[in-house]
Amino acid sequence: MTRIRILGVAALVSLAACDGLKEALTAHVDVVARAGSQELSVQHMAEMMGKSQVPVRREVAQSIADAWVNFHLLGEAAVKNDSLTDKKLIDDVMSPVTNQAKVQKFGQLVSATFVVDTANLAQKYERGDLLAARHILFSAPAGDATAADSVMKVAERVRARTTSANFAQLARQYGSDGTKEQGGDLGVFPPNMMVPEFAQAVAALKPGEIGPLVRTQFGFHIVRRSTYDEVKDAFQQQYLQRAQFAAESTYIAGMETAGKIELEPTLAKTVKAVAEDPSGHADDRTTVARTRYGAFRASDVARYIQSSPNPDQLRGQIGQAPDSIMPVFVRNLLRQELLLKAADSAKVTMDSTEQAGLYTSFASILYNSWAGLGVSPHVIADSAKTPAERATFVPARIEAYMDRLIKGQDQFVEVPSPLVQALRQKYDWKINSAGIDRAVQSATAIRAKEDSARAAAMPKSAVPMPAPGTDSGTPPAGK
């Protein structure tokens, strides 16, 4: 009897589970997203997209769903007058900012150890490590030998009377590029910054010399190599910057070698999948690369994408980039990881003033986002006095804003990534991939119907059209 009763209870549980599963599946396909107590139905999203001019594509629908969730979670916080002041939460979501600050601090510590040889800078200048020159450009049209010959003769006549003393004056008089007002001064530049013919001509001159005419794709140049004394300060500055950059590059290359970076051959496919839906890959353990510290996973890529200043833009760039670029992208992320590990090993931290500034910054982005949506505390206080009124007023205002936004009648309110992460950690939300697919499918049909209705409503042309196969310029026979 006991066994029969247990089996009976199990059967009831099974039936209840089936009913619950059926309800869950029904909701699953009819809802695109949920944020707190609000739901975005497939039908509503399909109508929003289909009856507007936004492209009816899945990636656009995904971006709309993400924005809808973010806006309504902001609304949820506003309804509850929740300023998200939990310091532990803020520390977590602002960690990308903190980590970047730590890496910068560490970089300054490392840079201070670099020794740059500043002896004999005048000799280094004469050797051509960096060049400096003035020029007078006589533009010559490409492919017109006669015109080019005429320009060259003018340039030769000017060259015959050019000296160091009058070079700047003649450049202002005859020059045809943006440097003419500066007397043709090009400043200090690395040799590879200029076209080869020009760089070689400057390098062949001694400081202070004026060379023969130089022909480049831009025309004919009269060139004078500047003396060291004329460009001393600019040369020293650029030389030190280049030497510092070279030292940093050497340091990072050594760090990457010591980090034992190994990239997975399938990383391009994984990274692009993550870019399509970072939230859906937040717990994805797929290995993208390895370092001496362990595996770098799809979830780590998702974290970097979501914490970037403009996640949607980065996602679009990844989606459009060729697969060959993805190893470079991942290697850059790993470089940041290795630098952060080094900063932690060096015990680089944020001081109390910097930490306080972090909390102030977070509070600012929250209130700015509320204000952008028109749901800041003082607006709510003026329009909704009770909790019940707030719970109705705020979602309605956000839905009205979304409607204007989709129709191109309002500006997009950017919700910074740390705030998005805080809201999504604290409040309940969900984006349904299957619901997005259904919404796009329905929106396509709605758009087609809308386009057809607009075409039918267009007034017919007042200009008589010729009959098929008739020459419109010839009257019919017999007329």
Buried (B, 14 or more C-beta within 10 A) or exposed (E): EEEEEEEEEEEEEEEEEEEEEEEEEEBBEBBBBBBBEBBBBBBBBBBBBBBBEBEBEBBBBBBBBBBBBBBBBBBBBBBBEBBBEEEEBBBBBBBBBBBBBBBEBBBEEBEEEEEEEEEEBEEBBBEBBBBBBBBBBBEBEEEEEEEBEEBBEEBBEBBEEBEBEEBBEBBBEBBBBEBBEBBBBBBBBEBEEBEEEBBEBBBBBEBEEBBEBBBBEBBBBBBBBBBBEBBBEBBBEBBEEBBEEEBBEEBBEEBBEEBEBEBBEEBBEBBBBBBBBBBBBBEBEBBBBBBEEEBBBBBBBBBBBBBBEEBBEBBBEBEEBEEEBBBEBBBEBBBBBBBBBBBEEEEBEBEEEEBEEBBEBBBEBBEBBBBBBBBBEEBBEEBBEEEEEBBEBBBEBBBEBBBEBBEEEBEEBBBBBBBBBBBBEBBEBBBBBBBBBBBBBBBBEBBEEBEEEEEEEEEEEEEEEEEEEEEEEEEEEEE
